[in-house]
């Protein structure tokens, strides 16, 4: 399965910013209809390398006009607008057209600035490479958290009761997830719990009653053959009978690699590290938004040289502690380095009284 319908980019060169309500209706209604899949749970994309035709695309871009020229119509620009809209950089009503306007140029500049790319307002090679990266389906910015069709993107840690210190999780029975894959999620929950010292997670066999539901879905049923076929997973909050639950969805068409897989692998072949994806989506349910720090577990895209990313960074830890602190006060030791520093200070105070 292709990550991209990349030929639509061949004649594009120029490309600031909330999600349109149309996108919410499309995605949320699909979430309600989708059912977890069962067989072939590790996917079927392995070994099917995708040829993006990047060189041809870049050659076309080099021959294109400059951003200073008046608004023009460019075949396929509607797909770029849809991408920018879906991930929070462009605010325009659907359907999208192929007319290049200042709002679209501004959106691509915001995208470039966010990802620390050269800010040009047009699709230079590094911008195209960033757009091509497989990524999380949760928008990066300016997205509405309100419930639509009883579904929303996660916002902070407010979706479960404030006093709750234990969250339950369960695996969709229909997905028939094998033990080696469920163990990956168990380890990911444990790592978040031990590192942040904020929440604990308990597995339950009652899927309907679980706080967090995990399943594998044919996600691209939602996205179709659009530019954002790069999505490999996403996270939602479902509101039902005054009870909220979190939903982690991973794309069942991808081949999900396990920690025991010690051979070379690549997302260009549709192969993705399951533990990295689990850590990222759990981070969303804990309350974290995307981070533009490439080292962060919450970076929205999967980088070629960072396909396996499991370390919870200091910035991730700080963000968690701020979410779960009381009135902004320091609550818990968030990392081993923080614990060491705190103990050192404590020992120093004790020395003063000796």
C-alpha positions as CSV (number, residue, x, y, z in Angstrom):
1,X,0.0,0.0,0.0
2,X,1.4,3.4,-1.0
3,X,2.1,5.9,1.7
4,X,1.5,8.7,-0.7
5,X,-0.2,9.3,-4.0
6,X,2.9,11.2,-4.8
7,X,2.2,11.9,-8.5
8,X,-0.2,14.6,-7.4
9,X,2.8,16.6,-6.2
10,X,4.5,16.7,-9.6
11,X,3.3,20.1,-10.7
12,X,3.3,21.7,-7.3
13,X,5.8,24.3,-6.2
14,X,4.2,26.8,-3.8
15,X,2.4,26.2,-1.1
16,X,-0.9,29.8,7.3
17,X,-4.8,27.9,10.3
18,X,-7.3,25.4,12.0
19,X,-8.9,22.2,10.8
20,X,-12.1,22.6,8.9
21,X,-15.3,21.1,10.3
22,X,-15.5,19.0,7.2
23,X,-12.4,17.1,8.1
24,X,-13.8,16.4,11.6
25,X,-17.0,15.0,10.2
26,X,-15.1,12.7,7.7
27,X,-12.6,11.3,10.3
28,X,-14.9,11.1,13.3
29,X,-17.8,9.4,11.4
30,X,-15.2,6.9,10.0
31,X,-14.0,6.2,13.5
32,X,-17.5,5.3,14.6
33,X,-17.9,2.9,11.7
34,X,-14.5,1.2,11.6
35,X,-14.0,-2.1,13.2
36,X,-10.7,-3.6,14.4
37,X,-9.3,-6.2,12.0
38,X,-8.2,-9.6,13.1
39,X,-6.0,-11.8,10.9
40,X,-2.6,-10.8,9.4
41,X,-2.2,-8.4,12.4
42,X,1.4,-7.6,11.6
43,X,0.4,-6.3,8.2
44,X,1.1,-7.0,4.6
45,X,3.2,-4.1,3.5
46,X,6.6,-5.5,4.4
47,X,8.9,-5.7,1.4
48,X,6.7,-3.5,-0.8
49,X,9.1,-0.5,-1.2
50,X,7.5,2.7,-2.4
51,X,9.1,4.7,-5.2
52,X,8.3,8.3,-4.4
53,X,9.8,9.6,-7.7
54,X,11.3,12.4,-5.7
55,X,13.9,13.4,-8.3
56,X,11.2,13.9,-10.9
57,X,9.2,16.0,-8.5
58,X,12.0,18.2,-7.6
59,X,13.0,18.7,-11.2
60,X,9.4,20.0,-11.8
61,X,9.6,22.3,-8.8
62,X,12.9,23.8,-10.1
63,X,11.1,24.8,-13.3
64,X,8.2,26.4,-11.5
65,X,7.6,30.2,-11.1
66,X,8.5,32.1,-7.9
67,X,6.3,32.8,-4.9
68,X,6.1,36.5,-5.8
69,X,4.0,35.9,-8.9
70,X,0.2,36.5,-8.7
71,X,-2.2,33.7,-7.6
72,X,-2.3,30.9,-10.2
73,X,-4.0,27.6,-10.6
74,X,-1.8,24.5,-10.1
75,X,-3.0,21.0,-10.8
76,X,-3.0,19.0,-7.6
77,X,-2.6,21.9,-5.2
78,X,-5.9,20.9,-3.6
79,X,-4.1,17.8,-2.2
80,X,-1.4,20.0,-0.5
81,X,-4.1,22.2,0.9
82,X,-5.9,19.2,2.3
83,X,-2.7,18.0,4.0
84,X,-2.0,21.4,5.5
85,X,-5.6,21.7,6.7
86,X,-5.7,18.2,8.2
87,X,-2.7,18.8,10.3
88,X,-3.6,22.3,11.5
89,X,-1.7,24.7,9.3
90,X,-4.4,26.0,7.0
91,X,-7.9,27.2,7.6
92,X,-10.0,27.0,4.4
93,X,-13.4,25.6,3.7
94,X,-13.7,22.4,1.7
95,X,-13.7,21.5,-1.1
96,X,-10.2,22.7,-1.7
97,X,-9.3,24.2,-5.1
98,X,-6.0,24.4,-7.0
99,X,-5.6,28.2,-6.7
100,X,-2.5,29.3,-5.1
101,X,-3.3,32.1,-2.7
102,X,-1.5,34.0,0.0
103,X,-3.2,32.0,2.8
104,X,-1.8,28.8,1.4
105,X,1.7,30.4,1.0
106,X,1.4,31.5,4.6
107,X,0.4,28.0,5.7
108,X,3.5,26.4,4.1
109,X,5.7,29.0,5.8
110,X,4.2,28.1,9.2
111,X,4.8,24.4,8.4
112,X,8.4,25.2,7.5
113,X,9.0,27.3,10.5
114,X,7.5,24.7,12.8
115,X,9.7,22.0,11.6
116,X,12.8,24.2,11.5
117,X,13.0,24.2,7.7
118,X,14.1,27.0,5.5
119,X,11.1,29.4,5.4
120,X,10.4,30.1,1.7
121,X,6.7,29.7,1.2
122,X,7.2,27.2,-1.6
123,X,7.8,23.5,-1.8
124,X,11.6,23.2,-1.7
125,X,13.2,19.8,-1.5
126,X,13.5,19.6,2.3
127,X,9.8,20.6,2.7
128,X,8.7,17.9,0.3
129,X,10.8,15.3,2.2
130,X,9.1,16.4,5.5
131,X,5.6,16.1,4.0
132,X,6.5,12.6,2.7
133,X,7.4,11.3,6.2
134,X,5.0,8.8,7.8
135,X,3.4,10.4,10.8
136,X,0.8,10.4,13.5
137,X,-2.8,11.4,12.5
138,X,-3.3,13.8,15.4
139,X,-2.9,17.4,14.1
140,X,0.1,19.5,15.1
141,X,-1.6,22.7,16.0
142,X,-4.7,24.8,16.0
143,X,-7.1,21.9,16.2
144,X,-10.6,21.9,17.8
145,X,-10.8,19.6,20.8
146,X,-14.5,19.8,21.2
147,X,-16.6,16.7,20.8
148,X,-18.1,16.0,17.3
149,X,-20.1,12.8,17.0
150,X,-18.9,12.1,20.5
151,X,-15.3,11.9,19.3
152,X,-12.4,14.3,19.8
153,X,-8.7,14.5,19.7
154,X,-7.1,14.2,23.1
155,X,-6.6,17.5,25.0
156,X,-4.4,17.4,28.1
157,X,-5.3,15.0,30.8
158,X,-8.8,16.2,31.3
159,X,-10.6,13.3,29.6
160,X,-10.5,11.1,32.7
161,X,-11.5,12.1,36.3
162,X,-8.9,14.3,38.0
163,X,-8.6,12.1,41.0
164,X,-8.0,8.9,39.0
165,X,-4.5,7.5,39.5
166,X,-5.0,4.2,37.7
167,X,-6.2,3.8,34.1
168,X,-7.2,0.5,32.7
169,X,-6.4,-0.7,29.1
170,X,-7.6,-3.5,26.9
171,X,-7.0,-4.9,23.5
172,X,-9.8,-5.1,20.9
173,X,-10.9,-8.8,20.8
174,X,-11.5,-8.5,17.0
175,X,-7.9,-7.6,16.4
176,X,-6.7,-10.9,17.8
177,X,-3.4,-9.3,18.8
178,X,-0.8,-11.9,19.5
179,X,1.1,-12.1,22.8
180,X,4.4,-10.7,21.6
181,X,2.6,-7.5,20.4
182,X,0.5,-7.0,23.5
183,X,3.7,-7.3,25.5
184,X,5.1,-4.4,23.6
185,X,2.1,-2.2,24.7
186,X,2.5,-3.5,28.3
187,X,6.1,-2.5,28.3
188,X,5.3,0.9,26.9
189,X,2.7,1.6,29.6
190,X,5.2,0.5,32.2
191,X,7.9,2.8,30.9
192,X,5.6,5.8,30.9
193,X,4.4,4.9,34.5
194,X,7.9,4.4,35.9
195,X,9.5,7.3,34.2
196,X,6.9,9.9,34.9
197,X,5.7,8.5,38.3
198,X,2.3,10.1,37.5
199,X,-0.1,7.3,36.6
200,X,-0.3,3.6,36.8
201,X,-2.0,1.3,34.2
202,X,-3.8,-1.9,34.7
203,X,-4.8,-4.3,32.0
204,X,-8.4,-5.6,31.9
205,X,-10.2,-8.2,29.8
206,X,-13.3,-6.0,29.7
207,X,-12.7,-4.1,26.5
208,X,-16.0,-2.1,26.7
209,X,-15.2,-0.9,30.2
210,X,-11.5,-0.1,29.7
211,X,-10.3,3.5,30.0
212,X,-7.9,2.9,27.0
213,X,-8.9,0.8,24.1
214,X,-6.2,-0.5,21.6
215,X,-6.9,-1.9,18.2
216,X,-5.5,-2.3,14.6
217,X,-7.6,-0.8,11.9
218,X,-7.6,-0.3,8.1
219,X,-7.0,3.4,8.8
220,X,-6.6,4.4,5.1
221,X,-10.3,3.6,4.7
222,X,-10.6,7.1,6.3
223,X,-7.9,8.8,4.4
224,X,-8.4,7.2,1.0
225,X,-5.8,8.1,-1.7
226,X,-5.1,11.5,-0.4
227,X,-1.8,13.1,0.5
228,X,-2.2,12.2,4.2
229,X,-2.0,8.5,3.5
230,X,1.2,9.0,5.5
231,X,-0.8,8.4,8.7
232,X,0.3,5.2,10.5
233,X,-1.8,5.7,13.7
234,X,-3.8,8.1,15.7
235,X,-5.5,8.7,19.0
236,X,-9.1,9.8,19.9
237,X,-11.2,10.3,23.0
238,X,-14.7,8.8,22.8
239,X,-17.5,10.2,25.0
240,X,-20.3,7.7,25.7
241,X,-22.9,7.9,28.5
242,X,-20.9,10.4,30.5
243,X,-17.9,8.1,30.4
244,X,-14.8,9.0,28.4
245,X,-12.4,6.5,27.0
246,X,-9.2,6.8,24.9
247,X,-8.8,4.9,21.6
248,X,-5.4,4.0,20.1
249,X,-5.6,3.0,16.5
250,X,-2.7,1.7,14.5
251,X,-2.8,1.0,10.8
252,X,-3.2,-2.8,10.2
253,X,-1.8,-2.6,6.7
254,X,1.7,-1.8,8.0
255,X,4.2,-4.4,9.1
256,X,4.8,-3.7,12.8
257,X,8.3,-4.6,14.0
258,X,8.9,-6.1,17.4
259,X,11.9,-5.6,19.7
260,X,13.0,-9.1,19.0
261,X,13.3,-8.3,15.2
262,X,17.0,-7.8,15.0
263,X,17.4,-7.4,11.2
264,X,17.5,-4.3,9.1
265,X,14.1,-2.7,8.4
266,X,12.7,0.5,6.9
267,X,9.5,2.4,6.8
268,X,10.0,2.8,3.1
269,X,9.0,-0.9,3.0
270,X,6.0,-0.3,5.2
271,X,7.8,-1.5,8.3
272,X,7.4,0.4,11.5
273,X,8.5,0.0,15.1
274,X,5.5,-1.0,17.2
275,X,7.0,0.1,20.6
276,X,7.8,3.6,19.2
277,X,4.2,4.0,17.9
278,X,2.8,2.7,21.2
279,X,4.9,5.1,23.3
280,X,3.8,8.1,21.1
281,X,0.1,7.4,21.2
282,X,0.1,6.7,25.0
283,X,1.8,10.1,25.3
284,X,-1.2,11.7,23.6
285,X,-3.6,10.0,26.1
286,X,-1.5,11.2,29.0
287,X,-2.0,14.7,27.7
288,X,0.9,15.5,25.5
289,X,0.6,17.4,22.2
290,X,3.1,17.0,19.4
291,X,6.6,18.4,19.9
292,X,8.9,19.8,17.2
293,X,11.9,18.6,19.1
294,X,13.3,15.8,16.9
295,X,14.5,13.9,20.0
296,X,11.1,13.9,21.6
297,X,8.9,10.8,21.6
298,X,6.1,13.2,20.7
299,X,7.7,14.4,17.4
300,X,4.8,13.9,14.9
301,X,6.8,12.2,12.1
302,X,9.0,9.2,11.8
303,X,12.5,10.2,10.8
304,X,14.6,7.9,8.7
305,X,17.4,7.8,11.2
306,X,15.1,7.7,14.2
307,X,12.7,4.9,13.3
308,X,13.1,3.5,16.8
309,X,12.6,6.1,19.5
310,X,11.8,5.0,23.0
311,X,13.6,7.4,25.4
312,X,11.3,9.8,27.2
313,X,13.2,13.1,27.0
314,X,13.6,15.7,29.7
315,X,11.2,18.0,27.8
316,X,8.6,15.2,27.6
317,X,9.0,14.6,31.3
318,X,8.7,18.3,32.1
319,X,5.5,18.6,30.1
320,X,4.0,15.6,31.9
321,X,4.9,17.0,35.3
322,X,3.4,20.4,34.5
323,X,0.1,18.6,33.4
324,X,-0.1,16.6,36.6
325,X,1.4,19.1,39.2
326,X,-1.0,20.8,41.6
327,X,-1.2,24.6,41.1
328,X,2.1,24.4,39.2
329,X,4.0,23.1,42.1
330,X,6.6,20.3,41.8
331,X,4.9,17.0,42.5
332,X,7.0,14.0,41.6
333,X,10.5,13.0,40.6
334,X,10.2,12.8,36.8
335,X,13.5,11.1,35.9
336,X,16.6,9.5,37.3
337,X,18.6,12.7,36.8
338,X,16.0,14.7,38.6
339,X,15.9,12.2,41.4
340,X,19.7,12.4,41.8
341,X,19.6,16.2,41.8
342,X,16.9,16.3,44.5
343,X,18.7,13.7,46.7
344,X,21.9,15.7,46.4
345,X,20.2,18.9,47.5
346,X,18.6,17.0,50.4
347,X,21.9,15.6,51.5
348,X,23.5,19.1,51.3
349,X,20.8,20.5,53.6
350,X,21.4,17.6,56.1
351,X,25.1,18.4,56.1
352,X,24.4,22.0,57.2
353,X,22.9,20.7,60.5
354,X,25.8,18.3,61.2
